[in-house]
Amino acid sequence: MEQRDKILEEYYAQMGIAKPVYDFCMKVEEELKDRFLSIDKTAECNQMKVLRAMQKNHLSETCFAPTTGYGYNDIGRETLEKIYADVFGTEDALVRPQITCGTHALALALMSQLRPGDELLSPVGKPYDTLEEVIGIRPSNGSLAEYGISYRQVDLLPDGEFDWDGIEKALNEKTKLVTIQRSKGYASRPTLSVKRIGELIHFIKERKPDVLCMVDNCYGEFVEIEEPSQVGADLIVGSLIKNPGGGLAPIGGYLCGTKECIDRAAYRLTSPGLGKEVGATLGVTTSLTQGLFLAPTVVKGALKGAVFAANIYEKLGFKVIPDSKESRHDIIQEVEFHNPELMVAFCEGIQAAAPVDSFVRPEPWDMPGYDAQVIMAAGAFVSGSSIELSADGPMKEPYAVYFQGGLTWEHAKYGIMMSLQKIYETGKLKNILINDTES
């Protein structure tokens, strides 16, 4: 063993990792070298794409000057939106700190494109929990349903495939917008690859060319070398405190798409007649831009962490989605425990590994927008940032935890090791780990 390896093992021991846990995890990491090299190559492609867009649009120091008040003629804001449009291959973009979160960005997209009498279709099953009140699946003040916008969904088939016949039947003269959620949310289904999203959009557009196809791109940016906007999506939507903010964006969301879609969204965000012309950036442009620059590298680390977690927990007999060998299309890793104690222990480990609030013990709570208590572990520099190391899940069967993030691979790795350490301390895995490392 090299001196460096001895020192590293000592560090992990000092930070609470027992030797059986350490040995088991290091063995798994060794087996993933080729997989990690492939992830590195994807990140390099995406890094060049971002850098090229910044150079093409003449990003300059002048762009980082803050604006206040109305924010007229904010060159930094305008340049950043041109960069986003180039990175995601669209005609235009809306990238604003006034968009408070991913749910807000999605609500903005839906409410700006749909009008009374229109119908919204989800061909991939029920969307993420927080959108239920936006749509009106659960009654809420100001929902789409209150404005006379109807909703229809077609569930995925049991094997995760699209229900092509069901989708074709669901399309009708009222269908104005199709929403496609790339990531799984709290559903145990496969994340959609860009290729599959493209196939779905092509199928829908063949049958109804005038329908708008919108993709909820949260957690998927920079995981592949293409984005849904490059395979036919009219509009893609995401949060800046997830992948594209690179851990530096303190707030914000983005919409990228056709000029017509972006114009409608801008008028909804601000006011008819004002649109993109207003919206002071208050000094955050540097963070938003530098975060985008770092995003491919940050996503790379988070993706390695997800693959690492899948391989560890699958070897221990738990169901993981995606499994240890599947291709990856977002940064989220689901682990099903079917045991609330183990689920809580996992989250305790993620919290204990955080740089912020590592001493806090996460507890399930009644989180707004959800139908069950939710446990969340996150010690982040930006509150709620899920590109940073975090884990969460609803306290109900199958007691599945959803792990994501990690600003660096090394931190994501430690977070997973600590999650296993906390489970190891319950006494339920001791013999399994010891037998595996001995073999």
C-alpha positions as CSV (number, residue, x, y, z in Angstrom):
1,M,0.0,0.0,0.0
2,E,1.4,3.4,-0.9
3,Q,1.8,6.1,1.7
4,R,-0.9,8.2,0.1
5,D,-3.4,5.2,0.4
6,K,-2.5,4.8,4.0
7,I,-3.2,8.4,4.7
8,L,-6.5,8.3,2.8
9,E,-7.6,5.3,4.8
10,E,-6.7,7.1,8.0
11,Y,-8.7,10.1,7.0
12,Y,-11.8,8.0,6.4
13,A,-11.3,6.3,9.7
14,Q,-11.1,9.6,11.5
15,M,-14.3,10.7,9.7
16,G,-16.3,7.7,10.9
17,I,-15.9,5.0,8.3
18,A,-15.4,1.5,9.7
19,K,-12.8,-0.7,8.0
20,P,-15.3,-3.2,6.6
21,V,-17.3,-0.4,5.0
22,Y,-14.1,1.2,3.7
23,D,-12.7,-2.0,2.2
24,F,-16.1,-2.9,0.6
25,C,-16.5,0.5,-1.0
26,M,-12.9,0.8,-2.3
27,K,-13.3,-2.6,-3.9
28,V,-16.4,-1.4,-5.7
29,E,-14.7,1.8,-6.8
30,E,-11.8,-0.2,-8.3
31,E,-14.3,-2.2,-10.5
32,L,-15.7,1.1,-11.9
33,K,-12.6,2.5,-13.6
34,D,-13.8,1.9,-17.2
35,R,-17.3,3.2,-16.5
36,F,-15.9,6.4,-14.9
37,L,-13.6,7.0,-17.9
38,S,-16.7,7.0,-20.2
39,I,-18.4,9.6,-17.9
40,D,-15.2,11.7,-18.1
41,K,-15.4,11.7,-21.9
42,T,-19.0,12.9,-21.9
43,A,-18.1,15.7,-19.5
44,E,-15.3,16.8,-21.8
45,C,-17.7,17.0,-24.8
46,N,-20.1,19.1,-22.7
47,Q,-17.4,21.3,-21.3
48,M,-16.3,22.2,-24.9
49,K,-19.9,22.9,-25.8
50,V,-20.3,25.4,-23.0
51,L,-16.9,27.0,-23.6
52,R,-17.6,27.4,-27.3
53,A,-21.0,29.1,-26.5
54,M,-19.3,31.6,-24.1
55,Q,-16.6,32.5,-26.6
56,K,-19.1,32.8,-29.5
57,N,-21.3,35.2,-27.6
58,H,-18.3,37.3,-26.5
59,L,-18.8,36.9,-22.8
60,S,-16.8,39.7,-21.2
61,E,-16.1,41.2,-17.8
62,T,-18.6,43.9,-18.5
63,C,-21.4,41.2,-18.4
64,F,-20.8,40.8,-14.7
65,A,-21.9,44.3,-13.7
66,P,-25.0,44.2,-11.5
67,T,-28.2,46.0,-12.5
68,T,-31.0,47.2,-10.3
69,G,-34.5,48.5,-10.7
70,Y,-36.1,47.7,-14.1
71,G,-32.9,46.1,-15.4
72,Y,-33.1,47.7,-18.8
73,N,-30.2,46.9,-21.2
74,D,-28.6,44.3,-18.9
75,I,-25.9,43.0,-21.2
76,G,-24.9,40.2,-18.9
77,R,-28.5,38.9,-18.7
78,E,-28.9,39.1,-22.4
79,T,-25.5,37.4,-23.1
80,L,-26.2,34.6,-20.6
81,E,-29.5,33.9,-22.4
82,K,-27.8,33.7,-25.7
83,I,-25.2,31.3,-24.2
84,Y,-28.0,29.1,-22.9
85,A,-29.8,29.0,-26.3
86,D,-26.5,28.0,-28.0
87,V,-25.7,25.3,-25.4
88,F,-29.1,23.7,-25.6
89,G,-29.5,24.3,-29.3
90,T,-32.6,26.5,-29.3
91,E,-33.7,29.8,-30.8
92,D,-34.0,31.6,-27.5
93,A,-33.8,31.3,-23.8
94,L,-35.1,32.8,-20.6
95,V,-32.7,32.5,-17.7
96,R,-33.7,34.5,-14.6
97,P,-33.1,34.7,-10.9
98,Q,-36.8,35.8,-10.6
99,I,-37.7,32.1,-11.3
100,T,-37.6,30.8,-7.8
101,C,-37.3,27.0,-8.3
102,G,-37.9,24.1,-10.7
103,T,-41.6,23.9,-10.0
104,H,-42.0,27.6,-10.6
105,A,-40.2,27.2,-14.0
106,L,-42.5,24.4,-15.0
107,A,-45.6,26.3,-13.8
108,L,-44.4,29.3,-15.8
109,A,-43.9,27.2,-18.9
110,L,-47.3,25.6,-18.7
111,M,-49.3,28.7,-17.8
112,S,-47.6,30.8,-20.5
113,Q,-48.4,28.3,-23.3
114,L,-51.8,27.1,-22.4
115,R,-55.2,28.9,-22.6
116,P,-58.7,28.2,-21.4
117,G,-60.1,25.2,-23.3
118,D,-56.7,23.7,-24.0
119,E,-55.7,20.2,-22.8
120,L,-52.4,19.2,-21.3
121,L,-51.2,15.6,-21.9
122,S,-48.6,13.7,-20.0
123,P,-47.7,10.5,-22.0
124,V,-45.3,9.3,-19.3
125,G,-47.6,9.0,-16.3
126,K,-48.2,11.3,-13.4
127,P,-45.7,14.1,-13.1
128,Y,-43.7,15.0,-10.1
129,D,-45.7,15.6,-6.9
130,T,-45.3,19.4,-6.7
131,L,-46.9,19.7,-10.1
132,E,-50.1,18.1,-9.0
133,E,-51.4,21.4,-7.5
134,V,-50.1,23.4,-10.5
135,I,-52.2,21.2,-12.9
136,G,-55.1,20.8,-10.5
137,I,-54.9,17.0,-10.0
138,R,-55.0,18.1,-6.3
139,P,-57.2,21.3,-6.1
140,S,-55.2,24.4,-5.4
141,N,-55.7,28.2,-5.7
142,G,-54.6,29.3,-9.2
143,S,-54.2,25.9,-10.8
144,L,-54.6,25.2,-14.5
145,A,-57.9,23.5,-13.8
146,E,-59.3,26.8,-12.4
147,Y,-58.5,28.4,-15.7
148,G,-60.4,25.8,-17.7
149,I,-57.4,23.8,-18.8
150,S,-58.0,20.1,-18.7
151,Y,-55.4,17.3,-18.1
152,R,-55.0,13.8,-19.4
153,Q,-52.3,11.3,-18.8
154,V,-51.2,8.0,-20.3
155,D,-49.2,5.8,-17.9
156,L,-46.1,3.9,-19.0
157,L,-46.5,0.2,-19.5
158,P,-45.3,-2.1,-16.6
159,D,-42.0,-2.6,-18.4
160,G,-41.4,1.1,-18.6
161,E,-42.2,1.4,-22.3
162,F,-44.5,4.0,-23.9
163,D,-48.1,3.0,-24.4
164,W,-48.1,4.0,-28.0
165,D,-51.8,3.0,-28.6
166,G,-52.9,4.9,-25.5
167,I,-51.0,8.0,-26.5
168,E,-52.4,8.0,-30.0
169,K,-56.0,7.7,-28.6
170,A,-55.3,10.5,-26.0
171,L,-54.3,13.0,-28.6
172,N,-57.4,15.1,-29.6
173,E,-58.3,18.5,-31.0
174,K,-58.0,20.1,-27.6
175,T,-54.4,18.8,-27.0
176,K,-52.2,21.9,-27.0
177,L,-49.1,20.8,-25.0
178,V,-47.5,17.5,-24.2
179,T,-45.3,17.5,-21.1
180,I,-42.6,14.9,-20.8
181,Q,-40.8,14.4,-17.5
182,R,-37.3,13.2,-18.2
183,S,-36.4,12.1,-14.6
184,K,-38.4,9.7,-12.5
185,G,-39.4,12.0,-9.6
186,Y,-40.7,9.8,-6.8
187,A,-41.8,7.1,-9.2
188,S,-40.0,3.8,-9.6
189,R,-39.7,4.0,-13.4
190,P,-36.7,4.4,-15.8
191,T,-35.4,7.9,-16.5
192,L,-36.0,8.7,-20.2
193,S,-32.9,9.0,-22.4
194,V,-32.7,11.8,-24.9
195,K,-33.1,9.2,-27.7
196,R,-36.3,7.8,-26.2
197,I,-37.6,11.4,-25.7
198,G,-36.9,12.1,-29.4
199,E,-38.7,9.0,-30.5
200,L,-41.8,10.0,-28.4
201,I,-41.8,13.5,-29.8
202,H,-41.5,12.3,-33.3
203,F,-44.4,9.9,-32.8
204,I,-46.6,12.7,-31.3
205,K,-45.7,15.3,-34.0
206,E,-46.5,12.9,-36.8
207,R,-50.0,12.6,-35.4
208,K,-50.5,16.2,-34.3
209,P,-47.9,18.5,-35.8
210,D,-49.2,21.7,-34.1
211,V,-48.9,20.3,-30.6
212,L,-46.1,21.8,-28.4
213,C,-43.8,19.3,-26.7
214,M,-42.2,20.4,-23.5
215,V,-39.6,18.5,-21.5
216,D,-39.0,18.8,-17.8
217,N,-35.2,18.5,-18.0
218,C,-34.5,18.7,-14.3
219,Y,-31.6,16.5,-13.2
220,G,-30.7,15.6,-16.8
221,E,-28.6,18.4,-18.1
222,F,-25.1,17.4,-19.2
223,V,-25.6,13.8,-18.4
224,E,-25.6,13.0,-22.1
225,I,-24.0,14.8,-25.0
226,E,-27.4,15.8,-26.4
227,E,-30.3,17.5,-24.8
228,P,-34.1,17.0,-25.5
229,S,-34.2,20.4,-27.4
230,Q,-31.9,18.8,-30.0
231,V,-34.3,16.0,-30.7
232,G,-37.5,18.0,-31.3
233,A,-38.6,19.5,-28.0
234,D,-40.2,22.9,-28.5
235,L,-39.4,23.9,-24.9
236,I,-37.1,22.5,-22.2
237,V,-37.3,23.6,-18.5
238,G,-35.0,23.3,-15.5
239,S,-33.7,24.8,-12.3
240,L,-30.4,26.6,-11.8
241,I,-29.9,25.0,-8.3
242,K,-29.8,21.7,-10.0
243,N,-27.3,20.6,-12.8
244,P,-26.9,23.8,-14.9
245,G,-26.1,26.1,-12.0
246,G,-23.0,24.1,-11.2
247,G,-23.5,24.6,-7.4
248,L,-22.8,28.3,-7.7
249,A,-26.2,29.6,-8.8
250,P,-27.9,30.9,-5.7
251,I,-31.4,30.8,-7.3
252,G,-33.0,30.7,-10.7
253,G,-34.5,28.7,-13.5
254,Y,-34.3,28.5,-17.2
255,L,-36.5,27.9,-20.2
256,C,-35.0,27.2,-23.6
257,G,-37.0,26.8,-26.8
258,T,-38.5,28.4,-29.8
259,K,-38.7,32.2,-29.9
260,E,-42.5,32.1,-29.8
261,C,-42.5,29.9,-26.7
262,I,-39.9,32.0,-24.9
263,D,-41.7,35.3,-25.7
264,R,-44.9,33.9,-24.2
265,A,-43.0,32.8,-21.1
266,A,-41.3,36.1,-20.7
267,Y,-44.6,38.0,-20.9
268,R,-46.0,35.7,-18.2
269,L,-43.0,36.1,-16.0
270,T,-43.0,39.9,-16.1
271,S,-45.9,41.5,-17.8
272,P,-47.5,41.8,-21.3
273,G,-45.7,44.5,-23.1
274,L,-42.5,44.1,-21.0
275,G,-41.4,40.5,-21.5
276,K,-37.6,40.0,-21.5
277,E,-36.8,43.7,-21.4
278,V,-37.0,44.0,-17.6
279,G,-35.6,42.0,-14.7
280,A,-32.6,43.3,-12.7
281,T,-29.9,40.7,-12.0
282,L,-28.8,42.3,-8.7
283,G,-25.2,41.0,-9.1
284,V,-25.9,37.3,-9.5
285,T,-24.9,37.1,-13.2
286,T,-21.3,36.0,-12.3
287,S,-22.5,33.1,-10.2
288,L,-25.0,32.0,-12.9
289,T,-22.5,32.2,-15.6
290,Q,-19.6,30.6,-13.8
291,G,-21.9,27.9,-12.5
292,L,-22.8,27.0,-16.1
293,F,-19.1,26.9,-16.9
294,L,-18.5,24.4,-14.1
295,A,-21.7,22.4,-14.6
296,P,-20.3,19.6,-16.9
297,T,-17.6,18.9,-14.4
298,V,-19.9,19.0,-11.4
299,V,-22.5,16.8,-13.1
300,K,-19.7,14.4,-13.9
301,G,-18.9,14.0,-10.2
302,A,-22.6,13.6,-9.3
303,L,-23.0,11.0,-12.0
304,K,-20.1,9.0,-10.7
305,G,-21.6,9.1,-7.2
306,A,-24.9,7.7,-8.5
307,V,-23.2,4.9,-10.3
308,F,-21.1,4.2,-7.2
309,A,-24.2,4.1,-5.0
310,A,-26.0,1.7,-7.4
311,N,-23.2,-0.8,-7.5
312,I,-22.8,-0.7,-3.7
313,Y,-26.4,-1.2,-2.8
314,E,-27.1,-3.7,-5.5
315,K,-24.3,-5.9,-4.3
316,L,-25.9,-5.8,-0.8
317,G,-29.2,-7.1,-2.2
318,F,-31.3,-3.9,-2.5
319,K,-33.3,-3.0,-5.6
320,V,-31.7,0.0,-7.3
321,I,-33.1,2.1,-10.2
322,P,-31.2,2.5,-12.5
323,D,-29.4,-0.8,-11.8
324,S,-25.6,-1.0,-11.6
325,K,-25.0,-1.5,-15.3
326,E,-27.7,0.5,-17.0
327,S,-26.9,3.6,-19.0
328,R,-27.5,6.9,-17.2
329,H,-29.8,9.8,-18.2
330,D,-30.0,11.8,-15.0
331,I,-28.1,12.1,-11.8
332,I,-30.7,10.5,-9.5
333,Q,-30.2,7.1,-7.9
334,E,-33.1,5.3,-6.3
335,V,-32.5,2.6,-3.6
336,E,-35.5,0.7,-2.3
337,F,-35.2,-0.4,1.3
338,H,-38.8,-1.5,2.2
339,N,-37.7,-0.5,5.7
340,P,-38.2,2.9,7.3
341,E,-35.2,2.4,9.7
342,L,-32.8,1.8,6.9
343,M,-34.2,4.6,4.8
344,V,-33.7,7.0,7.7
345,A,-30.2,5.7,8.4
346,F,-29.2,6.3,4.8
347,C,-30.3,9.9,5.0
348,E,-28.5,10.3,8.3
349,G,-25.3,9.3,6.6
350,I,-25.8,11.8,3.8
351,Q,-26.4,14.5,6.3
352,A,-23.4,13.5,8.4
353,A,-21.2,13.7,5.3
354,A,-22.2,17.3,4.4
355,P,-19.9,20.3,4.7
356,V,-22.8,22.3,6.2
357,D,-25.0,21.2,9.1
358,S,-23.3,17.8,9.3
359,F,-24.2,17.7,13.0
360,V,-28.0,17.9,12.2
361,R,-30.2,14.7,12.3
362,P,-32.8,14.7,9.5
363,E,-36.4,13.9,10.5
364,P,-39.4,13.2,8.4
365,W,-41.8,16.2,8.1
366,D,-45.0,17.3,6.4
367,M,-43.5,19.0,3.4
368,P,-45.8,21.3,1.3
369,G,-46.9,19.7,-1.9
370,Y,-46.5,16.1,-0.9
371,D,-49.1,13.5,0.2
372,A,-46.8,11.8,2.8
373,Q,-44.1,12.8,5.2
374,V,-40.8,13.4,3.5
375,I,-37.3,13.0,4.9
376,M,-34.6,15.1,3.4
377,A,-30.9,15.2,4.0
378,A,-28.9,18.2,2.6
379,G,-26.1,20.2,4.0
380,A,-25.7,22.6,1.2
381,F,-24.0,26.0,0.5
382,V,-27.2,27.0,-1.4
383,S,-30.4,26.1,0.4
384,G,-32.3,23.3,-1.4
385,S,-29.6,22.9,-4.0
386,S,-30.0,19.3,-5.3
387,I,-26.8,19.4,-7.4
388,E,-25.1,19.4,-4.0
389,L,-25.0,16.1,-2.0
390,S,-28.5,15.3,-1.0
391,A,-31.1,12.6,-0.5
392,D,-34.8,12.5,0.1
393,G,-37.9,10.4,-0.2
394,P,-41.5,10.0,1.0
395,M,-42.0,7.9,4.1
396,K,-44.2,5.2,2.5
397,E,-43.7,1.9,0.7
398,P,-41.4,1.0,-0.9
399,Y,-39.4,3.3,1.5
400,A,-37.2,4.4,-1.4
401,V,-34.5,7.0,-1.0
402,Y,-33.5,9.2,-3.9
403,F,-29.8,10.2,-3.9
404,Q,-28.4,12.9,-6.0
405,G,-25.6,15.5,-6.3
406,G,-22.2,16.1,-5.0
407,L,-20.1,19.1,-6.2
408,T,-17.1,16.8,-6.5
409,W,-16.8,13.0,-7.0
410,E,-14.8,12.8,-3.8
411,H,-17.6,14.3,-1.8
412,A,-20.2,12.1,-3.4
413,K,-18.1,9.1,-2.7
414,Y,-17.8,10.0,1.0
415,G,-21.5,10.6,1.2
416,I,-22.3,7.1,-0.1
417,M,-19.7,5.6,2.2
418,M,-21.2,7.4,5.2
419,S,-24.8,6.3,4.2
420,L,-23.5,2.7,4.3
421,Q,-21.8,3.3,7.5
422,K,-25.0,4.4,9.2
423,I,-26.8,1.4,7.9
424,Y,-23.9,-0.8,9.0
425,E,-24.3,0.6,12.5
426,T,-27.9,-0.7,12.6
427,G,-26.4,-4.2,12.8
428,K,-28.3,-5.4,9.7
429,L,-25.4,-5.6,7.3
430,K,-22.3,-6.5,9.4
431,N,-22.0,-10.1,8.4
432,I,-22.7,-9.4,4.8
433,L,-19.9,-6.7,4.6
434,I,-17.4,-8.7,6.5
435,N,-18.0,-11.8,4.3
436,D,-17.8,-9.9,1.1
437,T,-14.5,-8.1,2.0
438,E,-12.9,-11.4,3.1
439,S,-13.8,-13.1,-0.2
